[in-house]
Amino acid sequence: QYRTKIVPIVISVKILGSEPATRIPLIYGIHGDNNSVVIQNFTLDITPPPEIIYKSGPGSSDGMNVLGIVIFSATMGIMLGRMGKNGMPLVSFCQCLNECVMKIVAV
């Protein structure tokens, strides 16, 4: 069965010298042993995430498509029931086929 396959392609981040990294100055305090506060500051370099491009291509799925069979069977049964006398020959054929399959399975 046909299924669209989506493949992510990662484009690497540019070399460090070509684009400056974003610097964020942060100040934080730590409580010491005697409830004294030690204040330190540092800068955090943020590297941008890599770009991801998604490309679609042909693919396939290994499972069976049972939904189509179920919908067809239900629709066929409903329509044969609505047809009345005109649908009786096909209903009789399906009942005979069902009995035959049940006898084959019982063996």
C-alpha positions as CSV (number, residue, x, y, z in Angstrom):
1,Q,0.0,0.0,0.0
2,Y,1.3,3.5,-0.9
3,R,2.2,5.8,1.9
4,T,4.1,9.1,1.8
5,K,7.4,9.0,3.6
6,I,8.6,12.1,5.4
7,V,12.4,12.3,5.9
8,P,13.9,15.0,8.2
9,I,17.2,16.5,6.9
10,V,19.3,18.4,9.4
11,I,21.3,21.3,8.2
12,S,24.3,21.9,10.5
13,V,24.8,25.1,12.4
14,K,27.1,27.7,10.7
15,I,30.7,27.8,11.8
16,L,31.3,29.7,15.1
17,G,33.2,32.6,13.5
18,S,30.7,33.4,10.8
19,E,27.7,34.3,13.0
20,P,28.2,35.6,16.6
21,A,26.5,33.6,19.3
22,T,24.0,35.3,21.5
23,R,25.4,36.3,24.9
24,I,23.1,36.7,27.9
25,P,24.6,38.1,31.1
26,L,23.3,36.4,34.2
27,I,23.8,37.2,37.9
28,Y,23.0,34.7,40.6
29,G,23.5,34.5,44.3
30,I,24.3,31.5,46.5
31,H,23.7,31.3,50.2
32,G,26.9,30.3,52.0
33,D,27.5,28.6,55.3
34,N,26.8,31.6,57.6
35,N,23.8,32.9,55.6
36,S,26.2,35.0,53.7
37,V,25.3,35.6,50.0
38,V,28.0,35.1,47.4
39,I,27.1,36.9,44.2
40,Q,28.6,35.6,41.0
41,N,28.0,36.7,37.4
42,F,28.6,34.8,34.2
43,T,27.6,35.0,30.6
44,L,25.8,32.2,28.8
45,D,26.4,31.6,25.1
46,I,23.3,30.3,23.3
47,T,23.9,28.2,20.2
48,P,20.9,28.4,17.8
49,P,19.3,25.0,17.0
50,P,20.1,23.4,13.7
51,E,17.6,23.9,10.8
52,I,15.5,20.9,9.9
53,I,14.0,20.5,6.5
54,Y,11.4,17.8,5.8
55,K,11.3,16.2,2.4
56,S,8.6,13.8,1.3
57,G,9.1,10.8,-0.9
58,P,7.4,7.6,-1.9
59,G,7.1,4.9,0.6
60,S,5.0,1.9,1.5
61,S,3.2,0.4,4.5
62,D,3.4,-3.3,5.4
63,G,0.0,-3.6,6.9
64,M,-3.2,-4.8,5.3
65,N,-6.0,-2.3,4.4
66,V,-8.9,-4.0,6.2
67,L,-11.0,-0.8,6.5
68,G,-12.0,-0.8,2.8
69,I,-13.2,-4.4,3.0
70,V,-15.2,-3.7,6.2
71,I,-16.9,-0.6,4.7
72,F,-17.7,-2.4,1.4
73,S,-19.2,-5.4,3.3
74,A,-21.3,-3.3,5.5
75,T,-22.6,-1.1,2.6
76,M,-23.3,-4.2,0.5
77,G,-25.3,-5.8,3.4
78,I,-27.3,-2.7,4.0
79,M,-28.2,-2.3,0.3
80,L,-29.1,-5.9,-0.1
81,G,-31.4,-5.6,2.9
82,R,-33.1,-2.6,1.4
83,M,-33.6,-4.2,-2.0
84,G,-36.1,-6.8,-0.6
85,K,-37.1,-9.4,-3.2
86,N,-34.7,-8.2,-5.8
87,G,-31.7,-8.8,-3.5
88,M,-32.8,-12.2,-2.3
89,P,-30.7,-14.2,-4.9
90,L,-27.5,-12.6,-3.8
91,V,-28.4,-12.9,-0.1
92,S,-29.1,-16.7,-0.7
93,F,-25.7,-17.0,-2.4
94,C,-23.9,-15.3,0.5
95,Q,-25.7,-17.5,3.0
96,C,-24.7,-20.7,1.0
97,L,-21.1,-19.4,0.7
98,N,-21.1,-18.8,4.5
99,E,-22.3,-22.3,5.3
100,C,-19.7,-23.7,2.9
101,V,-16.8,-21.8,4.6
102,M,-18.1,-22.9,8.0
103,K,-18.0,-26.5,7.0
104,I,-14.4,-26.1,5.6
105,V,-13.3,-24.5,8.8
106,A,-14.9,-27.2,10.9
107,V,-12.9,-29.9,9.2
